[in-house]
Amino acid sequence: MPVFEKYNIPLIVSIRGLDGSDRPEISEKNAKRYSALNKHGAHYSPVCQYLAEGLRRLGIPARNMHVLYGCIELDLFPYSNRTLPKVGEIRVLSVGRLVDKKGFVTLIKAFKHIYSKYPNARLHIIGAGEDEKRIKSTIAEYNLKDVVILRGAMVSKQVSDELKKAHIFCLASQTANNGDIEGIPNALKEAMASGLPVVSTRHAGIPELIEHQRTGYLAPEKK
């Protein structure tokens, strides 16, 4: 920062997730982090309106912000019409890092109800992360072994192939215990681009992407 100040170099700062959170758990820390940038006149590019509003509450002037939505590689996620199979597995897919804000523990608990009504339903989770042990413990606790399948981390091409095999996409995003939040998850954009019906939560910037009962389905966080 001293170098940028000394030579009057302009800065554009991209903001996503935890960095834009004004949740009580993190707001004071974030406000302090940006004090020098604000004095320098930095411009901010949050990835959704939700984060922009949070930044304004942290004291960043609206004139110094411009929402810049993230994009995906559409050629990698071609659209196709989807129908549920009359026989065989109904595959529900979820993709994301195995961390608190992705809500995988909540999703597994909810999937127990789906499985009780639709015993041919299976939940495939793609990703890796610090919550893997807790997620495995939840799968065991709810007797969902071989029903909820952890697939590990995959590169984009592999994710694209898995989207083609799925029938529904679900991401149970939520505010993490440490205040971490989403912007707008690219995984949801990729699933929608692929033609999958999507189910997610009214969390952070997600309602800016999904209009309930029109372009997908939204539920309250952690419900």
TORLOGU-713174 format. One record per residue (C-alpha): residue number from 1; residue in three letters; z, y, x. Coordinates in pm, whole numbers, plus 50000, padded with zeros to 5 digits. Example, Ala and Ser with C-alpha at 12.3 -4.5 7.8 and 13.67 -1.06 7.14 Angstrom:
residues 2
+-----+-----+-------+-------+-------+
:   k :   r :    up : north :  east :
+-----+-----+-------+-------+-------+
:   1 : ALA : 50780 : 49550 : 51230 :
:   2 : SER : 50714 : 49894 : 51367 :
+-----+-----+-------+-------+-------+
END
This chain:
residues 223
+-----+-----+-------+-------+-------+
:   k :   r :    up : north :  east :
+-----+-----+-------+-------+-------+
:   1 : MET : 50000 : 50000 : 50000 :
:   2 : PRO : 50070 : 50254 : 50279 :
:   3 : VAL : 49713 : 50204 : 50406 :
:   4 : PHE : 49564 : 50273 : 50061 :
:   5 : GLU : 49781 : 50583 : 50027 :
:   6 : LYS : 49702 : 50714 : 50376 :
:   7 : TYR : 49324 : 50687 : 50333 :
:   8 : ASN : 49320 : 50758 : 49959 :
:   9 : ILE : 49148 : 50428 : 49878 :
:  10 : PRO : 49117 : 50370 : 49503 :
:  11 : LEU : 49253 : 50047 : 49360 :
:  12 : ILE : 49154 : 49836 : 49059 :
:  13 : VAL : 49420 : 49579 : 48974 :
:  14 : SER : 49340 : 49272 : 48763 :
:  15 : ILE : 49632 : 49174 : 48540 :
:  16 : ARG : 49685 : 48839 : 48371 :
:  17 : GLY : 49978 : 48630 : 48249 :
:  18 : LEU : 50319 : 48688 : 48403 :
:  19 : ASP : 50200 : 48998 : 48591 :
:  20 : GLY : 50149 : 49184 : 48263 :
:  21 : SER : 50456 : 49057 : 48080 :
:  22 : ASP : 50698 : 49309 : 47933 :
:  23 : ARG : 50933 : 49035 : 47817 :
:  24 : PRO : 51299 : 49122 : 47888 :
:  25 : GLU : 51321 : 48846 : 48151 :
:  26 : ILE : 51055 : 49009 : 48370 :
:  27 : SER : 50996 : 49367 : 48246 :
:  28 : GLU : 51225 : 49546 : 48494 :
:  29 : LYS : 51076 : 49355 : 48786 :
:  30 : ASN : 50719 : 49430 : 48677 :
:  31 : ALA : 50793 : 49799 : 48618 :
:  32 : LYS : 50926 : 49828 : 48974 :
:  33 : ARG : 50630 : 49636 : 49116 :
:  34 : TYR : 50382 : 49888 : 48976 :
:  35 : SER : 50567 : 50212 : 49050 :
:  36 : ALA : 50384 : 50273 : 49382 :
:  37 : LEU : 50048 : 50177 : 49226 :
:  38 : ASN : 50106 : 50421 : 48941 :
:  39 : LYS : 50182 : 50705 : 49181 :
:  40 : HIS : 49864 : 50621 : 49369 :
:  41 : GLY : 49663 : 50640 : 49043 :
:  42 : ALA : 49554 : 50276 : 49040 :
:  43 : HIS : 49333 : 50153 : 48756 :
:  44 : TYR : 49435 : 49835 : 48572 :
:  45 : SER : 49212 : 49571 : 48415 :
:  46 : PRO : 49422 : 49344 : 48189 :
:  47 : VAL : 49238 : 49042 : 48049 :
:  48 : CYS : 49337 : 49108 : 47686 :
:  49 : GLN : 49469 : 49379 : 47454 :
:  50 : TYR : 49806 : 49207 : 47432 :
:  51 : LEU : 49866 : 49254 : 47805 :
:  52 : ALA : 49734 : 49610 : 47788 :
:  53 : GLU : 49997 : 49694 : 47526 :
:  54 : GLY : 50263 : 49534 : 47745 :
:  55 : LEU : 50154 : 49741 : 48043 :
:  56 : ARG : 50173 : 50060 : 47836 :
:  57 : ARG : 50531 : 49970 : 47745 :
:  58 : LEU : 50597 : 49927 : 48118 :
:  59 : GLY : 50494 : 50290 : 48169 :
:  60 : ILE : 50132 : 50256 : 48278 :
:  61 : PRO : 49914 : 50530 : 48119 :
:  62 : ALA : 49649 : 50409 : 47874 :
:  63 : ARG : 49391 : 50626 : 48053 :
:  64 : ASN : 49436 : 50407 : 48360 :
:  65 : MET : 49356 : 50083 : 48179 :
:  66 : HIS : 49047 : 49904 : 48059 :
:  67 : VAL : 49060 : 49558 : 47904 :
:  68 : LEU : 48819 : 49326 : 48084 :
:  69 : TYR : 48789 : 48991 : 47908 :
:  70 : GLY : 48729 : 48692 : 48133 :
:  71 : CYS : 48408 : 48493 : 48105 :
:  72 : ILE : 48314 : 48127 : 48144 :
:  73 : GLU : 48005 : 47948 : 48272 :
:  74 : LEU : 47825 : 47865 : 47948 :
:  75 : ASP : 47568 : 47640 : 48119 :
:  76 : LEU : 47855 : 47410 : 48215 :
:  77 : PHE : 47990 : 47390 : 47860 :
:  78 : PRO : 47689 : 47340 : 47630 :
:  79 : TYR : 47744 : 47349 : 47253 :
:  80 : SER : 47715 : 47037 : 47038 :
:  81 : ASN : 47809 : 46963 : 46677 :
:  82 : ARG : 48120 : 46749 : 46633 :
:  83 : THR : 48225 : 46496 : 46369 :
:  84 : LEU : 48527 : 46269 : 46346 :
:  85 : PRO : 48449 : 45901 : 46407 :
:  86 : LYS : 48475 : 45665 : 46109 :
:  87 : VAL : 48621 : 45397 : 46335 :
:  88 : GLY : 48784 : 45397 : 46677 :
:  89 : GLU : 48981 : 45657 : 46867 :
:  90 : ILE : 49021 : 46014 : 46743 :
:  91 : ARG : 49054 : 46198 : 47072 :
:  92 : VAL : 49260 : 46516 : 47092 :
:  93 : LEU : 49220 : 46693 : 47426 :
:  94 : SER : 49437 : 46953 : 47599 :
:  95 : VAL : 49373 : 47113 : 47937 :
:  96 : GLY : 49601 : 47327 : 48151 :
:  97 : ARG : 49851 : 47335 : 48434 :
:  98 : LEU : 50160 : 47130 : 48352 :
:  99 : VAL : 50392 : 47431 : 48328 :
: 100 : ASP : 50626 : 47562 : 48060 :
: 101 : LYS : 50395 : 47827 : 47912 :
: 102 : LYS : 50126 : 47569 : 47829 :
: 103 : GLY : 50365 : 47407 : 47580 :
: 104 : PHE : 50285 : 47042 : 47652 :
: 105 : VAL : 50634 : 46920 : 47560 :
: 106 : THR : 50602 : 47097 : 47225 :
: 107 : LEU : 50253 : 46951 : 47178 :
: 108 : ILE : 50372 : 46596 : 47245 :
: 109 : LYS : 50655 : 46630 : 46993 :
: 110 : ALA : 50408 : 46759 : 46733 :
: 111 : PHE : 50162 : 46482 : 46814 :
: 112 : LYS : 50424 : 46226 : 46717 :
: 113 : HIS : 50371 : 46340 : 46354 :
: 114 : ILE : 49992 : 46318 : 46390 :
: 115 : TYR : 50015 : 45968 : 46532 :
: 116 : SER : 50237 : 45850 : 46246 :
: 117 : LYS : 49963 : 45947 : 45997 :
: 118 : TYR : 49662 : 45865 : 46215 :
: 119 : PRO : 49748 : 45565 : 46437 :
: 120 : ASN : 49401 : 45575 : 46595 :
: 121 : ALA : 49464 : 45927 : 46732 :
: 122 : ARG : 49518 : 45971 : 47105 :
: 123 : LEU : 49618 : 46280 : 47302 :
: 124 : HIS : 49459 : 46324 : 47645 :
: 125 : ILE : 49613 : 46587 : 47873 :
: 126 : ILE : 49423 : 46711 : 48179 :
: 127 : GLY : 49619 : 46896 : 48444 :
: 128 : ALA : 49889 : 46877 : 48709 :
: 129 : GLY : 50200 : 47080 : 48776 :
: 130 : GLU : 50574 : 47113 : 48807 :
: 131 : ASP : 50652 : 46993 : 48452 :
: 132 : GLU : 50492 : 46650 : 48496 :
: 133 : LYS : 50825 : 46466 : 48518 :
: 134 : ARG : 50960 : 46637 : 48205 :
: 135 : ILE : 50638 : 46561 : 48017 :
: 136 : LYS : 50650 : 46194 : 48114 :
: 137 : SER : 51012 : 46181 : 48001 :
: 138 : THR : 50914 : 46327 : 47662 :
: 139 : ILE : 50635 : 46072 : 47622 :
: 140 : ALA : 50886 : 45792 : 47685 :
: 141 : GLU : 51150 : 45945 : 47458 :
: 142 : TYR : 50906 : 45963 : 47165 :
: 143 : ASN : 50765 : 45614 : 47229 :
: 144 : LEU : 50414 : 45746 : 47291 :
: 145 : LYS : 50318 : 45543 : 47595 :
: 146 : ASP : 49944 : 45461 : 47577 :
: 147 : VAL : 49917 : 45720 : 47296 :
: 148 : VAL : 49958 : 46034 : 47511 :
: 149 : ILE : 49756 : 45988 : 47828 :
: 150 : LEU : 49806 : 46209 : 48134 :
: 151 : ARG : 49472 : 46232 : 48311 :
: 152 : GLY : 49571 : 46444 : 48613 :
: 153 : ALA : 49386 : 46745 : 48754 :
: 154 : MET : 49007 : 46767 : 48723 :
: 155 : VAL : 48735 : 47000 : 48846 :
: 156 : SER : 48525 : 47198 : 48596 :
: 157 : LYS : 48240 : 46947 : 48578 :
: 158 : GLN : 48484 : 46667 : 48497 :
: 159 : VAL : 48651 : 46882 : 48230 :
: 160 : SER : 48308 : 46951 : 48080 :
: 161 : ASP : 48242 : 46577 : 48057 :
: 162 : GLU : 48579 : 46518 : 47889 :
: 163 : LEU : 48514 : 46793 : 47634 :
: 164 : LYS : 48200 : 46607 : 47530 :
: 165 : LYS : 48407 : 46296 : 47452 :
: 166 : ALA : 48675 : 46479 : 47252 :
: 167 : HIS : 48693 : 46549 : 46878 :
: 168 : ILE : 48963 : 46821 : 46867 :
: 169 : PHE : 49104 : 47056 : 47129 :
: 170 : CYS : 49466 : 47172 : 47119 :
: 171 : LEU : 49665 : 47408 : 47340 :
: 172 : ALA : 50027 : 47482 : 47242 :
: 173 : SER : 50077 : 47795 : 47454 :
: 174 : GLN : 50421 : 47956 : 47439 :
: 175 : THR : 50641 : 48210 : 47616 :
: 176 : ALA : 50809 : 48033 : 47906 :
: 177 : ASN : 51181 : 48053 : 47969 :
: 178 : ASN : 51115 : 48281 : 48269 :
: 179 : GLY : 50907 : 48523 : 48057 :
: 180 : ASP : 50569 : 48390 : 48173 :
: 181 : ILE : 50289 : 48430 : 47918 :
: 182 : GLU : 49918 : 48364 : 47882 :
: 183 : GLY : 49636 : 48614 : 47881 :
: 184 : ILE : 49358 : 48428 : 47702 :
: 185 : PRO : 49328 : 48072 : 47841 :
: 186 : ASN : 48980 : 47985 : 47968 :
: 187 : ALA : 49036 : 47628 : 47849 :
: 188 : LEU : 49018 : 47750 : 47489 :
: 189 : LYS : 48696 : 47942 : 47556 :
: 190 : GLU : 48539 : 47636 : 47716 :
: 191 : ALA : 48637 : 47414 : 47424 :
: 192 : MET : 48498 : 47662 : 47170 :
: 193 : ALA : 48176 : 47701 : 47367 :
: 194 : SER : 48143 : 47321 : 47360 :
: 195 : GLY : 48166 : 47317 : 46980 :
: 196 : LEU : 48512 : 47160 : 46955 :
: 197 : PRO : 48744 : 47259 : 46670 :
: 198 : VAL : 49041 : 47433 : 46836 :
: 199 : VAL : 49408 : 47448 : 46747 :
: 200 : SER : 49641 : 47684 : 46933 :
: 201 : THR : 49928 : 47929 : 46882 :
: 202 : ARG : 49983 : 48292 : 46789 :
: 203 : HIS : 50072 : 48372 : 47147 :
: 204 : ALA : 49975 : 48661 : 47373 :
: 205 : GLY : 49597 : 48725 : 47365 :
: 206 : ILE : 49498 : 48402 : 47190 :
: 207 : PRO : 49460 : 48566 : 46843 :
: 208 : GLU : 49203 : 48797 : 47004 :
: 209 : LEU : 48990 : 48486 : 47064 :
: 210 : ILE : 49071 : 48267 : 46763 :
: 211 : GLU : 49066 : 48395 : 46407 :
: 212 : HIS : 49287 : 48164 : 46201 :
: 213 : GLN : 49092 : 47937 : 45964 :
: 214 : ARG : 48762 : 48100 : 46066 :
: 215 : THR : 48705 : 48015 : 46431 :
: 216 : GLY : 49003 : 47783 : 46475 :
: 217 : TYR : 49361 : 47724 : 46370 :
: 218 : LEU : 49675 : 47904 : 46488 :
: 219 : ALA : 50038 : 47799 : 46453 :
: 220 : PRO : 50358 : 47980 : 46554 :
: 221 : GLU : 50477 : 47921 : 46909 :
: 222 : LYS : 50706 : 47624 : 46969 :
: 223 : LYS : 50669 : 47497 : 46609 :
+-----+-----+-------+-------+-------+
END
